[in-house]
Amino acid sequence: MKIKKLLPDQISDKTLGFKEYRKIIRPALKLMVGLHNSPETATEFLAKTNFEFADMKGKKMGFLLPGDFTAQWKKMAKEEIQKEKKLSVIGSCYIKKGTDGSLTLVLIPIKGAAKKNLLIKQLEKFVLKGTPLSVEIAKGGEMEEDNAADVVVEDVEFTDEADSSSDSEEQEDDEKEISAEHTQYKLKMNEKLDKMKAQIEKIKQQLKM
């Protein structure tokens, strides 16, 4: 899964707004359900605690970016670990479906010492708000253990207007993406059919000989 509509500098410079981020993360999570739903099909991720979005100054929130990292994204993620190791973690992730139909975002940490329970609470409260997803941290990495009962996540108010506007725009983006993928699929199928027809004609000509 490619990372779309986002640049590495927006993370390192903290110029990314939360409203903009919400429009990116929700479609990404929806795609993960179909594309990255097992340890074998896991994709990469960068997650942060106490992240400050450009339009949420003074608010410490969770951040998650799943997707296949290009060289630029890997460079940025490595720099974030070096710069803010105790607030960051990188690794691989996937979404698993339970027998009861529940969906869980599984993070498999590789590097970083962000506090485990703080990350879970911040991701569920901010990043996954409005989705059916919960978070699970698999074994691995250097994540710092903390007491879940002691973790306090500050309240951040979200306006219904902003959320509904975001949902509407996300739906439009999803529909455009699905339409584009459908068009590409049809083109590929037509190309295959043309090749098959050409092969059949070739065989007919050979049989006549």
Secondary structure by P-SEA (a helix, b strand, c coil): cccccccaaaaaaccccaaaaaacaaaaaaaaacccccccccccccccccccccccccbbbbbbbbccccaaaaaaaaaaaaaccccbbbbbcbbbbccccccccccccccccccaaaaaaaaaacccccccbbbbbccccbbbbbbcccbbbbbbbbbaaaaaaaaaaaaaaaaaaaaaaaaaaaaaaaaaaaaaaaaaaaaaaaaac
